[in-house]
Amino acid sequence: MSMPLALASLCLLLLFNGCLASRQHIFGQNKEWRLNQLEAREPDNHIQSEAGVTESWNPNDPQFQWAGVAAVRRTIEPNGLHLPSYVNAPQLIYIVKGRGVLGAVFPGCAETFEDSQPQQFQQQQQQQFQPSRQEGGQGQQQFQGEDQQDRHQKIRHIREGDIIALPAGVAYWSYNNGEQPLVAVSFLDLSNDQNQLDEVPRRFYLAGNPQDEFNPEAEFYIRQGKQGQKGQQGNGNNIFSGFDTQLLAQALNVNPETARNLQGQNDNRNEIIRVQGQLDFVSPFSRSAGGRGGQESQQEEQQSQREKEEKQREQEQQGGGGQDNGVEETFCSARLSQNIGDPSRADFYNPQAGRISVVNSNQLPILRHLRLSAEKGVLYNNAIYTPHWHMNANTLVYAIRGNARVQVVNENGDSILNDEVKEGQLFLIPQNHAVITQAGNQGFEYISFKTDDNSLTNTLAGRTSVLRALPDEVLQNAFRISREDARNLKYNRQESRLLSATSPPRGRLMSILGY
């Protein structure tokens, strides 16, 4: 009895070590580059679509490659639709500006949004879609009576300040039903366990003929090669385009012409297309998703109330000691977003310095599966984000508005980033590296993405700092200062995370700290 148990334990141990070694090998491929110089970067790639623009940061940039992360900024014009797609890594999406709707498709989940259409409309549809025969003689029913009503999975309304969490491989689409551009920044964690491929960002489209948003130049040559190929494959760039047209038509029970449309042949609209008229689907807010104007404030209030109810339900489930129980509870009814842009939801607030809102797995449980979290901050004019380090996560920071001076210091005391970060730029803060940020005259607003679902921060100044936690005599001997200076060092700042522009007494202590 003990021999089989020992053998099973040995097999599990070898399997775990093998997976861990494989994971470390993948994660360690890009670690040869030394963290001796960081740089705030603007997007490198620019792709114009019919109804929007996609910009991405070069994933081969050494600092992003080292951290195993990638980022995209997407601008969708009013009435623009970002085609359904999925990526090979978990991602967080922050809505910088605008409002719209987002649909995420989870496998195995029910189509809980459904609409019963008028009988007259059903009869018109039946007349339009009569049974037809393909070239091979096989009869196909194009429209079945019991499926005439529209059914689809849950649709979520999104607005400025929302952070949206999506697991790897989950297909999603987004639509701008507002009156101004919808701007979103996406963060991909390529070193996450959910990515079993290499650390190259890959987006798989379910429709259209889009370009590779991370490497459009290479995509151009690939397209040129495709045009010279002959055969049954389409010349699109979505996952249907590589299949044999006849086989695809047979699998979907449609005619070959429809199959060719699925393959994106001769489609030059790219990845963000303009909807003819307005996109109409089943929505709890209104009959038509295209509703604008006076409905927006009402939708925002309803969305906020819905978020509160969902959060309360999740807290009650956690308080009851319940664990995740299958697909139905973990993903089908999961809350994917939370608004962290609302000032009333700030976790840290200083009237003279600004505010910070944090979202982690405690507030948004799905982040526990993704192992990601985020932080939204607003620094007032010349305010300082106290010097600190992130204990268990790499951090990617996107500047939403304004500008700030940022310094990042490594383990040798070298400043590997000392730059003015401007609106639209992105920069990396490696784990355990100390960082200090001071807003410019116009203030500074940012969103940061972190590679742990419960990121921990240790501060170097303020009432919760590591310096205040140390005994006076430890500070005296460590810094070779007097007891009075040690007391000043500990208690000159009464704020916590955000420090006002008014500086404490300067002198030898500030020079010791290197500021």
C-alpha positions as CSV (number, residue, x, y, z in Angstrom):
1,M,0.0,0.0,0.0
2,S,2.8,2.3,0.8
3,M,4.7,1.6,-2.4
4,P,2.0,2.8,-4.8
5,L,1.5,5.9,-2.6
6,A,5.3,6.7,-2.7
7,L,5.4,6.1,-6.4
8,A,2.4,8.5,-7.0
9,S,4.0,11.1,-4.8
10,L,7.3,10.8,-6.7
11,C,5.5,11.2,-10.0
12,L,3.6,14.3,-8.8
13,L,6.9,15.8,-7.5
14,L,8.6,15.2,-10.9
15,L,5.7,16.6,-12.7
16,F,5.6,19.7,-10.6
17,N,9.4,20.2,-10.9
18,G,9.2,19.7,-14.6
19,C,6.4,22.3,-15.0
20,L,8.3,24.7,-12.7
21,A,11.5,24.3,-14.6
22,S,9.7,24.7,-17.9
23,R,8.0,27.8,-16.6
24,Q,11.2,29.3,-15.3
25,H,12.9,28.5,-18.6
26,I,10.3,30.4,-20.5
27,F,10.3,33.3,-18.1
28,G,14.0,33.4,-18.0
29,Q,14.6,33.6,-21.7
30,N,14.7,37.4,-21.6
31,K,16.4,37.9,-18.3
32,E,19.9,38.2,-19.7
33,W,19.3,41.8,-20.4
34,R,20.5,43.9,-17.5
35,L,18.3,46.4,-15.8
36,N,20.8,49.3,-16.2
37,Q,18.7,51.7,-18.1
38,L,14.9,52.3,-18.3
39,E,13.1,54.7,-20.6
40,A,9.6,56.1,-20.8
41,R,8.3,55.2,-24.2
42,E,5.6,56.3,-26.6
43,P,3.8,53.8,-28.9
44,D,6.0,52.4,-31.7
45,N,3.4,51.0,-34.1
46,H,0.4,52.8,-35.6
47,I,-2.5,51.0,-37.5
48,Q,-5.3,53.0,-39.0
49,S,-8.7,51.3,-39.4
50,E,-11.9,52.3,-40.9
51,A,-13.3,53.6,-37.6
52,G,-10.3,53.9,-35.3
53,V,-6.6,53.7,-34.5
54,T,-4.6,51.0,-32.8
55,E,-1.2,51.8,-31.3
56,S,1.2,49.4,-29.7
57,W,4.5,49.5,-27.9
58,N,7.2,47.3,-29.4
59,P,7.1,44.1,-27.4
60,N,10.8,43.5,-28.5
61,D,11.9,46.5,-26.5
62,P,14.4,45.1,-24.0
63,Q,12.7,46.5,-20.9
64,F,9.2,45.1,-21.9
65,Q,10.7,41.8,-23.1
66,W,12.5,41.5,-19.8
67,A,9.3,42.0,-17.8
68,G,7.3,39.8,-20.1
69,V,4.6,42.4,-20.8
70,A,3.0,44.1,-23.7
71,A,0.7,47.1,-24.1
72,V,-1.8,48.5,-26.7
73,R,-3.8,51.8,-26.9
74,R,-6.9,51.6,-29.0
75,T,-9.1,54.5,-30.1
76,I,-12.6,53.6,-31.4
77,E,-14.6,56.3,-33.1
78,P,-18.3,56.7,-32.5
79,N,-20.3,53.8,-34.0
80,G,-17.1,51.9,-34.4
81,L,-16.8,48.2,-33.6
82,H,-13.6,46.4,-32.6
83,L,-13.9,43.0,-34.1
84,P,-14.1,39.9,-31.9
85,S,-10.6,38.6,-30.9
86,Y,-8.7,36.9,-28.1
87,V,-5.1,37.0,-27.0
88,N,-2.6,34.4,-25.6
89,A,-2.3,36.1,-22.2
90,P,-4.5,37.5,-19.5
91,Q,-5.1,41.2,-19.9
92,L,-6.3,44.3,-18.1
93,I,-8.1,47.0,-20.1
94,Y,-8.5,50.6,-18.7
95,I,-11.0,52.9,-20.3
96,V,-9.2,56.3,-20.5
97,K,-12.0,58.2,-22.2
98,G,-15.5,57.7,-23.6
99,R,-18.1,55.0,-23.1
100,G,-19.4,51.9,-24.9
101,V,-20.3,48.2,-24.6
102,L,-18.1,45.1,-24.3
103,G,-19.1,41.5,-24.8
104,A,-16.9,38.7,-23.5
105,V,-17.6,35.1,-24.5
106,F,-16.9,32.3,-22.0
107,P,-17.0,28.7,-23.3
108,G,-19.8,26.6,-21.8
109,C,-21.8,29.6,-20.5
110,A,-25.4,30.1,-21.3
111,E,-26.8,32.8,-23.6
112,T,-28.6,34.7,-20.9
113,F,-29.5,37.7,-22.9
114,E,-32.4,36.9,-25.3
115,D,-35.1,38.8,-27.2
116,S,-38.4,37.7,-28.6
117,Q,-39.0,39.3,-32.0
118,P,-42.4,40.2,-33.4
119,Q,-44.1,37.5,-35.4
120,Q,-44.3,39.7,-38.5
121,F,-40.5,40.2,-38.4
122,Q,-40.1,36.4,-38.0
123,Q,-42.2,35.7,-41.1
124,Q,-40.2,38.2,-43.1
125,Q,-37.0,36.5,-42.0
126,Q,-38.4,33.1,-43.0
127,Q,-39.2,34.4,-46.5
128,Q,-35.8,35.9,-46.9
129,F,-33.8,32.9,-45.7
130,Q,-35.4,29.9,-47.5
131,P,-33.7,26.5,-47.6
132,S,-31.1,26.3,-50.4
133,R,-28.9,23.7,-51.9
134,Q,-25.1,23.9,-52.2
135,E,-23.1,22.8,-55.2
136,G,-22.8,19.3,-53.8
137,G,-26.6,19.0,-53.6
138,Q,-26.8,19.0,-49.9
139,G,-29.9,20.9,-48.6
140,Q,-29.3,23.4,-45.8
141,Q,-31.7,25.2,-43.6
142,Q,-30.5,28.8,-43.3
143,F,-33.0,29.9,-40.7
144,Q,-34.7,27.7,-38.1
145,G,-38.0,28.9,-36.5
146,E,-37.0,28.2,-32.9
147,D,-33.8,30.2,-33.3
148,Q,-35.2,33.4,-34.7
149,Q,-35.0,35.3,-31.5
150,D,-31.6,36.9,-30.7
151,R,-29.7,35.1,-28.0
152,H,-26.2,36.0,-26.8
153,Q,-24.0,36.1,-23.7
154,K,-24.0,39.0,-21.2
155,I,-23.1,42.4,-22.5
156,R,-21.4,44.9,-20.2
157,H,-21.6,48.7,-20.5
158,I,-18.2,50.3,-20.0
159,R,-17.2,53.9,-19.2
160,E,-14.3,56.1,-18.4
161,G,-12.5,54.9,-15.3
162,D,-13.4,51.2,-15.7
163,I,-10.8,48.5,-15.4
164,I,-11.7,45.3,-17.2
165,A,-10.1,41.9,-16.6
166,L,-10.1,39.2,-19.2
167,P,-8.5,35.7,-19.0
168,A,-6.3,34.4,-21.8
169,G,-8.2,33.0,-24.7
170,V,-11.5,34.7,-23.9
171,A,-13.0,36.2,-27.1
172,Y,-14.4,39.7,-26.7
173,W,-15.6,42.6,-28.8
174,S,-16.3,46.3,-28.0
175,Y,-18.5,49.0,-29.5
176,N,-18.5,52.7,-29.1
177,N,-22.2,53.8,-28.6
178,G,-21.2,57.2,-27.3
179,E,-20.6,60.6,-29.0
180,Q,-16.9,60.9,-28.4
181,P,-13.9,58.5,-29.1
182,L,-13.6,55.5,-26.9
183,V,-9.9,55.3,-25.8
184,A,-8.7,52.2,-24.0
185,V,-5.2,51.0,-22.9
186,S,-4.6,47.2,-22.6
187,F,-1.9,45.5,-20.6
188,L,-0.9,41.9,-21.4
189,D,1.0,39.7,-18.9
190,L,2.9,37.4,-21.3
191,S,4.9,35.8,-18.4
192,N,1.7,34.6,-16.7
193,D,1.0,30.9,-16.3
194,Q,-2.1,31.2,-18.5
195,N,0.2,31.8,-21.5
196,Q,1.6,28.4,-22.5
197,L,3.2,29.8,-25.7
198,D,6.4,31.9,-25.9
199,E,6.4,35.5,-24.6
200,V,5.3,36.9,-27.9
201,P,1.9,38.8,-27.9
202,R,-0.5,37.1,-30.3
203,R,-4.0,38.4,-31.1
204,F,-6.4,35.9,-32.8
205,Y,-9.2,37.6,-34.7
206,L,-12.5,35.9,-35.4
207,A,-13.5,38.2,-38.2
208,G,-12.1,40.7,-40.7
209,N,-8.7,41.1,-42.3
210,P,-6.7,42.9,-39.5
211,Q,-3.0,43.6,-39.3
212,D,-0.7,42.3,-36.6
213,E,-0.9,45.2,-34.1
214,F,2.4,44.3,-32.6
215,N,4.4,43.9,-35.8
216,P,2.7,45.6,-38.7
217,E,5.8,45.7,-40.9
218,A,6.3,42.0,-40.8
219,E,2.6,41.5,-41.4
220,F,2.9,43.5,-44.6
221,Y,5.4,41.1,-46.1
222,I,3.3,38.1,-44.9
223,R,0.3,39.6,-46.7
224,Q,2.4,40.1,-49.9
225,G,3.3,36.4,-49.8
226,K,-0.3,35.4,-49.3
227,Q,-1.4,37.3,-52.4
228,G,1.0,35.2,-54.4
229,Q,-0.3,31.9,-53.1
230,K,-3.0,29.9,-54.9
231,G,-5.4,27.5,-53.3
232,Q,-8.5,27.2,-51.3
233,Q,-7.3,29.3,-48.4
234,G,-8.7,32.8,-48.0
235,N,-6.5,35.9,-48.1
236,G,-7.9,37.3,-44.8
237,N,-6.0,37.4,-41.5
238,N,-8.5,35.8,-39.1
239,I,-8.7,32.3,-37.7
240,F,-11.2,31.2,-40.4
241,S,-9.1,32.4,-43.3
242,G,-6.7,29.4,-43.1
243,F,-9.4,26.8,-43.4
244,D,-10.5,25.2,-46.6
245,T,-13.6,27.1,-47.7
246,Q,-15.7,24.0,-48.6
247,L,-14.7,22.3,-45.3
248,L,-15.5,25.4,-43.4
249,A,-18.9,25.7,-45.1
250,Q,-19.7,22.1,-44.3
251,A,-18.7,22.5,-40.6
252,L,-20.9,25.6,-40.1
253,N,-23.7,24.3,-42.4
254,V,-23.6,27.5,-44.5
255,N,-23.1,28.1,-48.2
256,P,-19.6,28.8,-49.6
257,E,-20.2,32.5,-50.1
258,T,-20.9,32.9,-46.4
259,A,-17.8,30.9,-45.6
260,R,-15.7,33.2,-47.8
261,N,-17.2,36.2,-46.0
262,L,-16.1,34.6,-42.7
263,Q,-12.6,34.4,-44.1
264,G,-12.4,38.1,-44.6
265,Q,-11.6,38.0,-48.3
266,N,-11.2,41.4,-49.9
267,D,-12.0,43.1,-46.6
268,N,-9.9,46.3,-46.2
269,R,-11.6,47.8,-43.1
270,N,-8.9,46.4,-40.7
271,E,-9.7,45.6,-37.1
272,I,-12.1,48.5,-36.1
273,I,-15.0,48.8,-38.5
274,R,-17.8,51.3,-38.8
275,V,-21.3,49.9,-38.1
276,Q,-23.9,50.7,-40.7
277,G,-26.7,52.5,-38.8
278,Q,-26.4,51.5,-35.1
279,L,-25.6,48.3,-33.4
280,D,-28.7,46.8,-31.9
281,F,-28.7,44.0,-29.4
282,V,-30.4,42.9,-26.2
283,S,-29.6,45.2,-23.4
284,P,-31.0,45.7,-19.9
285,F,-30.5,49.5,-20.2
286,S,-32.5,50.2,-23.3
287,R,-34.1,48.5,-26.3
288,S,-31.3,49.8,-28.5
289,A,-27.6,49.9,-27.6
290,G,-27.3,53.0,-29.8
291,G,-29.2,55.1,-27.3
292,R,-27.3,58.4,-26.6
293,G,-27.9,61.7,-25.1
294,G,-30.3,61.7,-22.1
295,Q,-29.9,58.0,-21.5
296,E,-26.2,58.2,-20.7
297,S,-26.6,59.6,-17.2
298,Q,-29.3,57.0,-16.4
299,Q,-27.2,54.2,-17.8
300,E,-24.2,55.3,-15.7
301,E,-26.4,55.4,-12.5
302,Q,-27.8,51.9,-13.3
303,Q,-24.3,50.6,-14.1
304,S,-23.0,51.9,-10.8
305,Q,-25.8,50.4,-8.8
306,R,-25.3,47.1,-10.6
307,E,-21.6,47.1,-9.7
308,K,-22.5,47.7,-6.1
309,E,-25.0,44.8,-6.0
310,E,-22.6,42.4,-7.7
311,K,-19.8,43.3,-5.3
312,Q,-22.1,42.9,-2.3
313,R,-23.2,39.4,-3.6
314,E,-19.5,38.4,-4.0
315,Q,-18.7,39.5,-0.5
316,E,-21.6,37.6,0.9
317,Q,-20.5,34.5,-0.9
318,Q,-16.9,34.9,0.4
319,G,-18.2,35.6,3.9
320,G,-20.1,32.3,3.8
321,G,-16.9,30.4,3.3
322,G,-18.0,29.3,-0.1
323,Q,-15.5,28.3,-2.7
324,D,-15.7,28.5,-6.5
325,N,-18.1,25.8,-7.7
326,G,-17.6,25.1,-11.4
327,V,-17.8,27.2,-14.5
328,E,-21.2,28.7,-13.7
329,E,-19.9,30.5,-10.6
330,T,-16.3,31.2,-11.6
331,F,-16.7,32.8,-15.0
332,C,-20.3,32.8,-16.4
333,S,-21.6,35.2,-13.7
334,A,-18.2,36.7,-12.8
335,R,-17.9,40.5,-12.5
336,L,-15.2,41.5,-15.0
337,S,-14.9,45.2,-14.3
338,Q,-14.8,47.9,-11.6
339,N,-14.7,51.6,-11.9
340,I,-11.6,53.1,-10.2
341,G,-11.9,56.5,-11.8
342,D,-14.6,57.8,-9.5
343,P,-13.0,60.1,-6.9
344,S,-15.5,58.9,-4.3
345,R,-14.0,55.4,-4.5
346,A,-10.4,56.5,-3.6
347,D,-8.5,54.3,-1.2
348,F,-5.9,57.0,-0.4
349,Y,-6.8,60.7,-0.4
350,N,-4.9,63.9,0.6
351,P,-6.7,67.2,-0.1
352,Q,-3.3,68.8,-0.8
353,A,-1.7,66.0,-2.8
354,G,-4.3,63.8,-4.7
355,R,-5.9,60.4,-4.6
356,I,-5.2,56.8,-5.3
357,S,-7.7,54.0,-6.1
358,V,-6.6,50.3,-6.0
359,V,-8.3,47.2,-7.5
360,N,-7.0,43.8,-6.5
361,S,-8.5,40.3,-6.0
362,N,-10.2,41.5,-2.8
363,Q,-12.4,44.0,-4.8
364,L,-12.5,42.1,-8.1
365,P,-12.3,38.3,-7.4
366,I,-11.6,37.3,-11.0
367,L,-8.1,38.9,-10.6
368,R,-7.2,36.0,-8.4
369,H,-7.3,33.8,-11.4
370,L,-5.4,36.3,-13.5
371,R,-2.8,37.2,-10.8
372,L,-3.0,40.8,-11.8
373,S,-4.1,44.1,-10.2
374,A,-4.2,47.8,-11.0
375,E,-3.9,51.3,-9.4
376,K,-5.3,54.6,-10.6
377,G,-3.7,57.8,-9.3
378,V,-4.2,61.5,-9.6
379,L,-1.4,63.8,-8.3
380,Y,-2.1,67.5,-7.9
381,N,0.3,70.2,-9.0
382,N,3.9,69.4,-7.7
383,A,2.6,66.7,-5.3
384,I,4.9,63.7,-4.6
385,Y,4.0,60.0,-4.6
386,T,6.1,58.9,-1.6
387,P,9.3,57.0,-2.4
388,H,8.4,53.3,-2.3
389,W,9.0,49.9,-3.8
390,H,6.6,47.1,-4.9
391,M,7.4,44.0,-2.9
392,N,5.9,41.3,-5.2
393,A,5.2,42.7,-8.6
394,N,6.5,44.3,-11.7
395,T,4.6,47.5,-12.5
396,L,3.8,49.1,-15.9
397,V,2.7,52.7,-15.7
398,Y,0.7,54.6,-18.4
399,A,0.5,58.4,-18.2
400,I,-3.1,59.5,-18.8
401,R,-2.7,63.2,-18.4
402,G,-0.2,65.8,-17.3
403,N,3.5,65.1,-16.7
404,A,5.8,64.0,-13.8
405,R,9.4,63.5,-13.0
406,V,10.1,59.9,-12.2
407,Q,13.2,58.3,-10.7
408,V,13.8,54.6,-10.4
409,V,16.8,53.2,-8.4
410,N,18.2,49.7,-8.5
411,E,19.9,47.6,-5.8
412,N,23.3,49.3,-6.4
413,G,21.9,52.7,-5.8
414,D,22.0,53.6,-9.5
415,S,19.3,55.7,-11.0
416,I,18.2,53.6,-14.0
417,L,15.3,56.0,-14.9
418,N,15.4,59.7,-14.3
419,D,13.1,61.3,-16.8
420,E,10.1,63.5,-17.3
421,V,7.1,61.3,-18.2
422,K,4.5,62.9,-20.4
423,E,1.0,62.1,-21.4
424,G,0.7,59.0,-23.5
425,Q,4.0,57.5,-22.4
426,L,4.6,54.1,-20.7
427,F,7.3,53.1,-18.3
428,L,8.4,50.1,-16.2
429,I,9.0,49.8,-12.5
430,P,10.7,46.5,-11.8
431,Q,9.9,44.6,-8.6
432,N,11.7,45.8,-5.5
433,H,13.2,48.8,-7.3
434,A,12.7,52.1,-5.4
435,V,10.7,54.8,-7.2
436,I,9.7,58.4,-6.5
437,T,7.3,60.5,-8.6
438,Q,6.6,64.2,-8.5
439,A,3.9,65.8,-10.6
440,G,4.5,68.8,-12.8
441,N,2.7,72.1,-12.7
442,Q,-0.3,70.6,-14.5
443,G,-0.6,67.6,-12.2
444,F,-0.2,64.0,-13.2
445,E,-2.8,61.2,-13.8
446,Y,-1.8,57.6,-14.4
447,I,-2.9,54.0,-14.4
448,S,-0.5,51.2,-13.3
449,F,-0.8,47.5,-14.0
450,K,0.8,45.1,-11.6
451,T,1.8,41.4,-12.1
452,D,0.3,40.2,-8.8
453,D,-3.4,40.1,-7.7
454,N,-2.5,41.5,-4.3
455,S,0.5,43.8,-4.9
456,L,2.2,45.0,-1.7
457,T,3.9,48.4,-1.4
458,N,6.5,49.5,1.1
459,T,7.0,53.2,1.6
460,L,10.1,55.2,2.5
461,A,8.4,58.4,3.8
462,G,5.3,59.2,5.7
463,R,3.5,57.7,8.7
464,T,3.4,54.1,7.3
465,S,7.0,54.1,6.1
466,V,9.7,51.6,6.9
467,L,11.8,54.4,8.4
468,R,9.1,55.2,11.0
469,A,8.9,51.5,11.9
470,L,12.7,51.4,12.8
471,P,14.0,52.3,16.3
472,D,15.7,55.7,16.7
473,E,19.0,54.1,17.5
474,V,19.0,52.0,14.4
475,L,18.5,55.1,12.3
476,Q,21.2,57.0,14.3
477,N,23.8,54.3,13.7
478,A,22.8,53.4,10.1
479,F,22.9,57.0,8.8
480,R,25.4,58.4,11.4
481,I,22.9,61.1,12.5
482,S,21.9,62.6,15.8
483,R,18.9,61.4,17.8
484,E,17.1,64.7,16.9
485,D,17.7,64.1,13.2
486,A,16.5,60.6,13.5
487,R,13.3,61.8,15.1
488,N,12.8,64.4,12.4
489,L,13.4,61.7,9.8
490,K,10.6,59.6,11.2
491,Y,8.0,62.2,12.0
492,N,8.5,65.2,9.6
493,R,5.9,63.7,7.2
494,Q,2.5,62.9,8.7
495,E,0.9,61.9,5.3
496,S,0.9,58.3,4.0
497,R,1.1,57.6,0.2
498,L,0.7,61.1,-1.2
499,L,2.8,64.0,0.0
500,S,2.0,67.7,-0.5
501,A,4.3,70.0,-2.3
502,T,5.4,71.7,0.9
503,S,8.8,70.2,1.7
504,P,10.0,69.3,5.2
505,P,13.3,70.9,6.5
506,R,16.1,70.1,4.0
507,G,19.7,69.5,4.8
508,R,22.0,66.6,5.6
509,L,19.1,64.2,5.9
510,M,17.9,64.9,2.4
511,S,21.4,64.5,1.0
512,I,21.7,61.2,2.8
513,L,18.5,59.9,1.2
514,G,19.7,61.2,-2.2
515,Y,16.9,63.7,-2.9
